[in-house]
Amino acid sequence: MAVFHEQVYKVLSEITEMLIAKNKKYGNSALEPLGVFSQLSAKEGLLVRIDDKLKRIKNGSLDKDDEDVINDLIGYLVLLKIETNSNPKPTHNWRDIKEKQDLIKKMQQELRDEMI
């Protein structure tokens, strides 16, 4: 039996080759969606694809030989990691948000007062 680290390298090498081949075949469509019919961001699109793969696993596709759903799922998770690293979550300035909320409430109250 192969040593653990050799197994890890072998599996990750297969995933690497698959991702590079699919990127050549389809372009960078997962991380740079065309957006003709769907307006989902790259991240949202990847999450939809991951959900689809998880549903296939739940519905028993691991018992079928029709596709390698595990490699696809790992690939989409890698792409999600790349997307997340490329576009870190914006930080929110909660003070600005609170001030805007207060301003909106004030304007709403002024409008109500004018209507009376």
C-alpha positions as CSV (number, residue, x, y, z in Angstrom):
1,M,0.0,0.0,0.0
2,A,1.3,3.5,-0.9
3,V,2.4,5.9,1.8
4,F,-0.3,8.4,2.7
5,H,1.5,11.5,1.4
6,E,2.0,9.6,-2.0
7,Q,-1.7,9.0,-2.2
8,V,-2.4,12.6,-1.4
9,Y,0.0,13.8,-4.1
10,K,-1.5,11.3,-6.6
11,V,-5.1,12.4,-6.0
12,L,-4.3,16.1,-6.0
13,S,-2.2,15.7,-9.2
14,E,-5.3,14.1,-10.9
15,I,-7.5,17.1,-9.7
16,T,-4.9,19.6,-10.9
17,E,-4.7,17.9,-14.3
18,M,-8.5,17.8,-14.6
19,L,-8.9,21.5,-13.6
20,I,-6.3,22.6,-16.1
21,A,-7.8,20.5,-18.9
22,K,-11.3,21.8,-18.2
23,N,-10.0,25.4,-18.1
24,K,-8.4,24.9,-21.5
25,K,-11.6,23.3,-22.9
26,Y,-14.1,25.7,-21.5
27,G,-12.0,28.8,-20.8
28,N,-12.1,30.4,-17.3
29,S,-15.9,30.2,-17.3
30,A,-16.2,29.2,-13.7
31,L,-14.3,32.2,-12.4
32,E,-15.2,34.6,-15.2
33,P,-18.8,33.7,-16.1
34,L,-20.1,35.0,-19.4
35,G,-23.4,36.2,-17.9
36,V,-25.6,36.0,-21.0
37,F,-28.5,34.2,-19.3
38,S,-27.4,34.0,-15.7
39,Q,-26.3,37.1,-13.7
40,L,-24.9,35.0,-10.9
41,S,-21.4,36.0,-9.6
42,A,-18.6,33.5,-10.0
43,K,-18.9,32.6,-6.3
44,E,-22.7,32.1,-6.5
45,G,-22.3,30.0,-9.7
46,L,-19.8,27.8,-8.0
47,L,-22.0,27.3,-5.0
48,V,-24.9,26.2,-7.3
49,R,-22.6,23.7,-9.0
50,I,-21.4,22.4,-5.6
51,D,-25.0,22.0,-4.5
52,D,-25.7,20.1,-7.7
53,K,-22.8,17.7,-7.1
54,L,-23.9,17.2,-3.5
55,K,-27.4,16.4,-4.5
56,R,-26.1,13.8,-7.0
57,I,-24.1,12.2,-4.3
58,K,-27.2,12.2,-2.0
59,N,-29.3,10.7,-4.8
60,G,-26.8,7.8,-5.2
61,S,-24.6,8.8,-8.1
62,L,-21.6,7.3,-6.3
63,D,-23.1,3.9,-7.0
64,K,-23.2,4.7,-10.8
65,D,-20.3,4.8,-13.3
66,D,-21.8,7.7,-15.3
67,E,-19.5,10.4,-14.0
68,D,-16.8,11.1,-11.5
69,V,-18.8,13.3,-9.2
70,I,-16.2,13.3,-6.4
71,N,-13.5,14.7,-8.6
72,D,-16.0,17.3,-9.9
73,L,-16.9,18.3,-6.4
74,I,-13.3,18.6,-5.3
75,G,-12.6,20.6,-8.4
76,Y,-15.4,23.1,-7.7
77,L,-14.3,23.4,-4.1
78,V,-10.8,24.3,-5.3
79,L,-12.3,26.9,-7.7
80,L,-14.3,28.3,-4.8
81,K,-11.1,28.5,-2.7
82,I,-9.4,30.4,-5.6
83,E,-12.4,32.7,-6.0
84,T,-12.5,33.4,-2.3
85,N,-8.8,34.1,-2.1
86,S,-9.0,36.4,-5.2
87,N,-12.0,38.3,-3.9
88,P,-11.8,38.5,-0.1
89,K,-15.0,39.3,1.7
90,P,-15.4,43.1,2.0
91,T,-15.4,44.5,5.5
92,H,-18.4,46.5,6.6
93,N,-18.1,49.9,8.2
94,W,-20.9,49.3,10.7
95,R,-20.9,53.0,11.8
96,D,-21.6,54.2,8.2
97,I,-24.4,51.6,7.9
98,K,-26.0,52.7,11.2
99,E,-25.7,56.4,10.1
100,K,-27.4,55.6,6.8
101,Q,-30.2,53.6,8.6
102,D,-30.8,56.6,10.9
103,L,-30.9,59.0,8.0
104,I,-33.4,56.8,6.2
105,K,-35.6,56.6,9.3
106,K,-35.5,60.4,9.7
107,M,-36.4,60.9,6.1
108,Q,-39.3,58.4,6.4
109,Q,-40.6,60.2,9.5
110,E,-40.4,63.6,7.7
111,L,-42.4,62.1,4.8
112,R,-45.0,60.8,7.2
113,D,-45.2,64.2,8.9
114,E,-45.7,66.0,5.6
115,M,-48.6,63.6,4.7
116,I,-50.5,64.4,7.9
